[in-house]
Amino acid sequence: MSARPLTATLTAALTTALTTALALGVAAAGVPAAQADPSRQPPPPAGPGEKSTWTEADKTGFGTARTRRSRVWFTLQGGRMSEVFYPDLSTPSVRALELVVTDGATFTDRSRDMTHEVTRPEEGSLRFTQVSEARSGAYRVTQQVVTDPRRSTVAIDVRLESLDGTPLALYVLHDPALANTGMDDRARSTGDGALVSVDRRARVAAALVAEPRFDATSNGYHRTTDGWRDLRRDHDLDDRRRRLAEPGNVVQTGRVAGVTGLPGAQDASLSLGFGRTAASALGAARATRRAGWQATADSYDAGWAGYLDSLREVPASAAAVRRQYLASALVVAAAEDKRHRGAIVASPSAPWVWGDEVKDLSSPSGAYHLVWSRDAYQFGTALWAVGDRAAARRVVDWLFEVQQRADGSFPQNSDVAGRPVWSELQLDEVALPIVLAHLTGRDGPRTWRGVRKAARFLVRFRDEETGRRAPYSPQERWENQSGYSPGSIAAQVNGLVSAAAIARENGAGRLARSWLRTADRWQARVKDWTVTRTGPLADGPYFLRVTKDGRPDRGTRYPMGDGGPRSVDQRRVVDPSFLDLVRFGVLAPRDRAVRRTLGVVDDELLVSTPNGPFWRRFSFDGYGETRSGGQWEITEPGTGTTLGRAWPLLTGERGEYAVAAGRDASTHLAAMAAAAGPSDMISEQVWDGRPPTGEGCCPEGEGTRAATPLVWSHSGLVRLAWTIERGTPVDLQRIVARRYLG
């Protein structure tokens, strides 16, 4: 997908917005390109029905079977099953599947008309229970969701209870968006009541069957002839169209036979199967139905229990947050693709305009279910810490054998098959795969080839626009500014020292010495490039977020983007990325500039909430919801309409610094765990309560409608728990610390 803004105004606004980062970083200076094979072909004709979009990003559940045979992942949001991914984690193939309850005469409710509570009944599994109640108190709907370990099927157990004795009817609305393209699907009903949808171009199909079976079905186009419009009109499914004549944004509707909500008629199960053809999808769905929901759920739970048994015991440091710790370990593992082992996506979501507003961003979807090598480093180190060393090494293998480019660099991000999506270059993303390779012992000839190319790219890099050489980076980790970043320089120094160690293992001593000389030079100059002594935020030296020219005492100005100020003195902008200098062993925890910057960052970015301390990404950040809790939108520079909120992962990084400095970090771990919702999913951001807060979002210190679950947030909790347990950051490389700290 390429950027084709509708107007010149949108062009400017879109460029600004896309050059704003997510800590993942998920907003970039380019627009997502095509991701999956179908979307790399000419776009399909726009079919009937309104534009296909995606659901909100604040997922309350995310799961998949532990087995590789089951190549399907589900998400939950707003009382419904939201995006379902098949056949890989870069390809959503369902927008939503939700239940509708009606009395046939006075009301017809869907998920938005109910209240909801989502929990995980087993702390060692990604099985979810979703309880929805009528606002009137007339009924209760309980759903349990798993996937079938034996096949690519989502299985849902449903119980409808009438609480006032009124007979009810239960309908299902299925909104497929096969192969990440929601405007070219075909739909039909079978003779035995199954609902089938097919994307012929992509050769992907889905089939929905029920037990008891559907006794009335309909196939329509979204918001024009779909079953919801029919039901809302007179509380009955009158238009029972068996087949749609042309492809489009289809919505399928089915009534579950005999379920009234009264005793003896309350239970049903749904099986949503996938395959390359309608026949294979129907076969998968029917096989899961025959197996029965309970047997499927038991096998699903056993798979995750077995995985946890293979890991290290929960550390004592995490005893008080055991449930959230286990959920985090499970989320990181579940986010690994099964077709492309080692590819772990940032999040199974697409927040705000990425999912539902700007056509060129939301269709096909991409934003967060892509792979960043920087994120992959965080996930790999968490997996290494918990004891899943095979998975951590798979991450290394995928990075160097699949994602790495021929010139040794890594794309800003890619889909799980390694196809680049966004177009910018970030030098920390070139360095961190090298670091992970050394940490995990992947230093043999197979990995050495990629390490050598990556290290050579770093030392030879020259920016085409400015002519500046590394460690100057075209983008730093927040993905919307170029320049000299302390966090990026820390990663590059770590990368070259690690590359030198791997070079020596492979008989390349001359290269090792050369790379070490470069690393030493960069380490010696990092403060010259990034520490100001004339800035207005403190008396004395402190690290800046980035300098454009490597001259931190100059008041060089640059635009913040995202609706932030049009022009800001670089000495007024700080962020916590300088902490990587300590975490990686490049500078000592008690370094004067480090300690001084801690206070500056706290003054500028610390948010104290009932759940504990959190930090914002950087000064003047605009990537977050409005003051009243409305979604982040593309805005003109200088408007200040949206405000970047606080990030749980930054609490984890601050905790890792505390441990490195010999301090207690239990408060930081507790804050991260407290930020999790009732189903233990941790968001990208938490609400920070800056007035006026309005009523639109959520309590302070709890997740916003940003990407949830954010896999980096979960890996950060796991990393911090083990950092506390060990008394040192889990990814501190001894070769780096010995070289620069003695």
C-alpha positions, 0 to 999 in steps of 0.5 A: 500500500502506498500513500495517495493522500486525497488533498495537499492538506492531507499530504502534509498532515499525513506526512507529519502523522506518519513520521510520529513514532510508536515506541514500537515504533509504529508510526513512520515516515513512510506509509505501509506498503503491501503486506501479504501476497494478495495485496501485492497484486493490483487492488481488487475492485471496490465491491458493494457495501460501505468501506471495510475498516477494522475494530478498536485496538484495545483488545481484551483478549488475544489467543491461539493454540500452542501447536503449529498446526493451528494457524489462526489467532483471535482477538476480543474487543467490546464484547465481541470477537474482533480480528481473527488472523489467518494464515499468519499474524500479518493477515487479519481475515475476519473483522468481527464476529458478534452475538445479537440477542432479541425478544423478537418484538421490543428490542434487538441488542448487539455487543455495543448495547451490553456491558462486558467483563472479560477474564482468563479463567486459567492463569496458565492459558490464553483462554478467555471468558467474556460475560455480557449483560443487557443494560436492562438486566433482561439477559446474560451472554457468556462466551468462552473462546479458544482455538482448536490445536488440531486445525485452523478453527476458532471455537466459541462456547456460548450460554444465553440466559434469560434473566426475566423469563422472556423467550429470546432468540440468538443470532450471530453476525460474521463480518469476514475480511479475508486475506486482509482485504475486506471489499472482495469477499463472496458469501453463501449459505449451505443447505445445512445452515453453514455460512461460507465466505471466500476470497477467490483471488487470495484463495482463502475461505472461512466457514462458520457452523453452529451447534445447534445449527443455524436455522435461518441465515442471510448474506448481505453487504455491510450497512446496505443489505446486511442482517443487522439492518434487517434485525434492527428494523423489525427484530426478525431476519426477513431477508434470507438471501442464500448467495451474493452475486458479486464480491464486496464487504459482506456480512453474514447472519445466522440464527441458532436454532432452539436457543431461547435463554430459558432452562434447557435451551441456553447452550450453543457452540460456534466453530469458525474454520479456515482453509484455502478453499470453501471445502477445507474451511467447512471441513475444519469447522465441522471437525471441531464441532464434532470434537466438542467444545470442552475437549477442544478447550481442554487440549488448548489449555493443556498445550499452554500449561505444557509450554509454561512447564518448559520454562523457568519457574516464576521468579520470586521477584514476580510472586506478587504479580504472578498472574500478570507475569504468566500472561506476559510470557504467554502473550510473547509466545503467542505473538510468534508466527507459525508459518515463519518461525521467529517472526513476532509481531508488535501487536495484534491490533491497529489503533485509531486511524490505522484501523478505521479512518484513513483508507490508505492506512486501514486497508489493507491493515498493517500498522502493528501486526508487523515485525520491527527488529528493535521490538524483536530484540526486546522479545528475544531477550524476554524469551531468553530470560524466561528460559525459552532459548529455542524461541530466542534463537529462532528470532535471531535466525529469522532476523538474519535469514529472512528480514535482513536486506542484502546490504546488511541493513534491516527494514524499518519493519516487515510482514512476517514473511520478511517483506519490507513494509515501511521505508525508513532506516533506523541504525539501532535496528541494524545493531540490535540483531547483532546484540541478540545473536551474541547474547543467545550464542548464535555466533557460528558461521551461519549467523556470522555472515549476516552479522558481518554485513550488518556491522559493515553497514553501520561503520560505512553508513553515510546519510544521503540527505545530510552527508553525516556518518553513523552514529547519526541515524535517519530515525531514532527509536521513536521513529519520527526524528533524525539525528544523534540519539543517545539510545541509538548510539548505545545500541550501535556501540553495543552492536559493534562490540558484540560483532567484534566478539563474533568476528573473533569466534570466526577468525576475523580478528582484523575486523574485530579490532576495527569495529572496536576502534569505532565503538570506542570512538562513538562511546567516547563522544556520545556526550559530545553529541547528545548532552547539553550544558546550556539547556533551559531544563536544568543547571548542568548537563543532561541528555537530549532526546536527539540533536540534529547537528551533534551540537547539543549546546546550540538551540537548533530547532525542529518540528515535533509533528503529530500536532505538536509545536511547529518548532522547538529548541532541541535543548527543550526535548528529552526522553528516557532513551539515554537509559540504554547507555546504562542498561547496555553497559556503555555508561555507569549508572552513577554517571553525572549526566545520567543522574542529572537527566533522571531528574529532568525526565521526571520533571518533564515526563513522569506521571504519578497514577494510583497504579504507580509511576509511568513516563511519557515518551518525550517532550511535546509528544502528540501520539495519543488520545485527545484531552477528552479521550477521543482517538488520535487523529492526523492533525495539523502542526501546532494544534496540540489536539492530541497528547501522548500518554504514558507508556508501561514499557518505559516504567519497565526500563526505568526499573531496569535502571534502578536495578543497575544502580543498586536500587529496589524496582519492585514498585516499577514491576507492580505498576506494570502489572497494575496497568493490565486489564481484568484479562491481564492484557497490557496496553501501549499507553495508560491514561495520564489524567492531564486536565481537562480529562473529560469522560471519554477514556479510562481511569488513570494508570489503566490502558487507553485505546492504544494498541493492546496487548502491546507485546513490548509491554508484556516482554518488558514486565518479564524482563524486569522481573528477571532483572530484579531476580538477577540483580542486573539487566538481563541483556547486559553484555559483559564484554561491553560492561567490562570494556567501558565500566571496568 
